[in-house]
Amino acid sequence: MKEEISNNKIINPMDLEPITYATFIQRIHAFLIDSLIFFPLSYFSEYNLFEAKNFNIVVLVALVWFIYKPLMEWKYGATLGKMAAKIKVVNYSYELPSFNQAMMRFLPYFAIGLSGLILNFNMFCLPDFQNAKSLNDIGKLQDQLSSEGVLICYMFYCYSVTKIFFNEHKQAFHDRFSQTYCVVVYKKNKSND
């Protein structure tokens, strides 16, 4: 397979036999790999929640994710998890997505992250937050907050992802909205040339 055909072309459709669209399971696999990559940052974020209690750290962790996913998909067509799972994000011309397409694909994730940031900010502002040292304490504080925004964002994300099962190109709603596909990229066997 040719990695670079033109400036943006990453897949020559003739090099794929046939084009294989990434399944739900393959995409979950890529997401789990990304989650493992971000585990140290997530652990640091959890430590902050119970010990440091610095909201700036929450914002910093969110910013890393907000930048990582759309930037990687725009520049390389894949996050590290997608690279490991042999998945590329491409536009309808099988080119790297534009910056706008990468950002539009990221909208459901951004909505979840932003609503989570707002929820965390509200929790950090509660008077009892500084004394919360256990999961039970944090759970009681979260019960005092309105989490409908996060729930609505997760419901939209779930709706978007279920579209993969009903679309011939296995596009989630955010793929269709951004005019992109997730394809599985296998190198063409040179001996077949």
C-alpha positions as CSV (number, residue, x, y, z in Angstrom):
1,M,0.0,0.0,0.0
2,K,1.2,3.5,-0.7
3,E,1.3,5.6,2.4
4,E,1.4,8.9,0.4
5,I,0.0,9.1,-3.1
6,S,-0.4,12.8,-3.3
7,N,-0.1,15.5,-0.6
8,N,-3.1,14.2,1.3
9,K,-4.0,10.9,-0.3
10,I,-3.3,8.1,2.1
11,I,-5.2,5.3,0.5
12,N,-5.3,4.3,-3.1
13,P,-8.6,2.5,-3.4
14,M,-7.0,0.1,-6.0
15,D,-4.5,-1.0,-3.3
16,L,-7.3,-2.2,-1.0
17,E,-8.8,-5.5,-1.9
18,P,-11.7,-4.6,-1.3
19,I,-12.1,-1.5,0.9
20,T,-12.9,-2.7,4.4
21,Y,-14.7,-0.4,6.7
22,A,-13.8,-0.6,10.4
23,T,-16.4,-2.5,12.5
24,F,-17.7,-1.4,15.9
25,I,-15.4,-4.0,17.6
26,Q,-12.4,-2.8,15.7
27,R,-13.1,0.8,16.7
28,I,-13.7,-0.2,20.3
29,H,-10.3,-2.0,20.2
30,A,-8.6,1.2,19.0
31,F,-10.4,3.2,21.7
32,L,-9.2,0.8,24.4
33,I,-5.6,1.1,23.2
34,D,-5.9,4.9,23.4
35,S,-7.4,4.5,26.9
36,L,-4.4,2.4,27.9
37,I,-2.0,5.1,26.5
38,F,-3.9,7.7,28.5
39,F,-4.0,5.6,31.7
40,P,-1.1,7.4,33.5
41,L,-2.9,10.7,32.8
42,S,-6.2,9.3,34.0
43,Y,-4.5,8.0,37.1
44,F,-3.0,11.4,37.8
45,S,-6.4,12.9,37.3
46,E,-7.9,10.5,39.9
47,Y,-5.1,11.3,42.3
48,N,-5.9,15.0,41.8
49,L,-9.6,14.4,42.6
50,F,-8.8,12.9,46.0
51,E,-5.5,14.5,47.0
52,A,-4.3,17.7,45.2
53,K,-7.8,19.0,44.4
54,N,-6.6,21.4,41.8
55,F,-9.1,22.2,39.1
56,N,-6.4,23.5,36.7
57,I,-5.1,19.9,36.5
58,V,-8.6,18.8,35.5
59,V,-8.6,21.4,32.7
60,L,-5.1,20.4,31.6
61,V,-6.0,16.7,31.3
62,A,-9.1,17.6,29.3
63,L,-7.1,19.8,27.0
64,V,-4.6,17.0,26.3
65,W,-7.5,14.8,25.1
66,F,-9.2,17.7,23.3
67,I,-6.0,18.3,21.3
68,Y,-4.8,14.7,20.9
69,K,-7.7,13.0,19.1
70,P,-8.6,15.7,16.4
71,L,-5.0,16.6,15.8
72,M,-3.8,13.0,15.3
73,E,-6.7,12.3,13.0
74,W,-6.1,15.4,11.0
75,K,-2.4,15.0,10.7
76,Y,-2.1,11.2,10.5
77,G,-5.6,9.9,9.9
78,A,-5.4,8.0,13.2
79,T,-4.8,8.2,16.9
80,L,-2.2,5.8,18.3
81,G,-5.0,3.4,19.1
82,K,-6.3,3.5,15.5
83,M,-2.7,3.0,14.2
84,A,-2.3,-0.1,16.3
85,A,-5.7,-1.4,15.2
86,K,-4.8,-0.6,11.5
87,I,-7.6,1.9,11.2
88,K,-7.4,5.2,9.3
89,V,-9.9,8.0,9.2
90,V,-10.4,9.2,5.6
91,N,-12.7,11.6,3.8
92,Y,-14.9,10.5,0.9
93,S,-12.0,10.9,-1.5
94,Y,-9.9,8.6,0.7
95,E,-7.6,11.5,1.7
96,L,-6.7,12.6,5.2
97,P,-9.6,14.5,6.7
98,S,-9.4,18.3,6.7
99,F,-8.9,20.1,10.0
100,N,-12.7,21.0,9.9
101,Q,-13.6,17.3,9.3
102,A,-11.4,16.2,12.2
103,M,-13.0,18.8,14.5
104,M,-16.5,17.8,13.4
105,R,-15.7,14.1,14.1
106,F,-14.6,15.2,17.5
107,L,-17.8,17.1,18.4
108,P,-19.5,14.2,20.4
109,Y,-16.3,13.7,22.4
110,F,-16.0,17.4,23.0
111,A,-19.5,17.7,24.2
112,I,-19.0,14.8,26.7
113,G,-15.7,16.3,27.8
114,L,-17.0,19.8,28.2
115,S,-20.1,18.7,30.1
116,G,-17.8,16.6,32.3
117,L,-15.6,19.7,32.9
118,I,-18.6,21.7,33.9
119,L,-19.8,19.0,36.3
120,N,-16.3,18.7,37.8
121,F,-16.1,22.5,38.2
122,N,-19.4,22.5,40.1
123,M,-18.2,19.7,42.3
124,F,-14.9,21.5,43.0
125,C,-17.0,24.5,44.1
126,L,-18.9,22.5,46.7
127,P,-17.9,23.3,50.3
128,D,-17.4,19.7,51.3
129,F,-15.3,18.8,48.3
130,Q,-12.0,19.6,50.0
131,N,-12.8,17.0,52.7
132,A,-13.8,14.3,50.2
133,K,-11.2,11.5,50.4
134,S,-13.1,8.4,49.2
135,L,-15.2,7.2,46.3
136,N,-18.2,7.2,48.6
137,D,-17.5,10.9,49.5
138,I,-17.2,11.9,45.8
139,G,-20.3,9.9,45.0
140,K,-22.3,11.8,47.6
141,L,-21.1,15.1,46.2
142,Q,-22.0,14.1,42.7
143,D,-25.5,13.2,43.9
144,Q,-25.9,16.9,44.8
145,L,-25.1,18.0,41.2
146,S,-27.2,18.0,38.1
147,S,-25.7,15.6,35.6
148,E,-28.3,15.7,32.9
149,G,-26.0,17.5,30.5
150,V,-23.4,14.7,30.7
151,L,-26.2,12.1,30.4
152,I,-27.6,13.8,27.3
153,C,-24.1,14.0,25.7
154,Y,-23.5,10.3,26.4
155,M,-27.0,9.4,25.0
156,F,-26.2,11.3,21.8
157,Y,-22.8,9.6,21.5
158,C,-24.5,6.2,21.9
159,Y,-27.0,7.1,19.3
160,S,-24.1,8.2,17.0
161,V,-22.2,5.0,17.5
162,T,-25.2,2.7,17.0
163,K,-25.5,4.0,13.4
164,I,-22.4,1.9,12.7
165,F,-24.6,-1.2,12.7
166,F,-27.1,0.2,10.2
167,N,-24.8,1.8,7.6
168,E,-23.1,-0.1,4.7
169,H,-19.9,2.0,5.3
170,K,-20.1,1.4,9.0
171,Q,-20.3,5.1,9.7
172,A,-21.3,6.5,13.0
173,F,-23.4,9.6,12.9
174,H,-20.3,11.8,13.6
175,D,-18.6,10.1,10.6
176,R,-21.5,10.9,8.3
177,F,-21.8,14.4,9.6
178,S,-18.0,15.0,9.0
179,Q,-18.1,13.1,5.7
180,T,-15.5,10.6,6.8
181,Y,-15.0,6.8,6.9
182,C,-13.0,4.6,9.3
183,V,-11.3,2.1,7.1
184,V,-9.1,-0.9,7.8
185,V,-5.7,-0.5,6.2
186,Y,-3.8,-3.6,5.1
187,K,-0.7,-3.5,3.0
188,K,-1.1,-5.1,-0.3
189,N,0.9,-8.2,-0.7
190,K,3.8,-7.3,-3.0
191,S,4.0,-10.8,-4.5
192,N,0.5,-10.2,-6.0
193,D,1.8,-7.3,-8.2
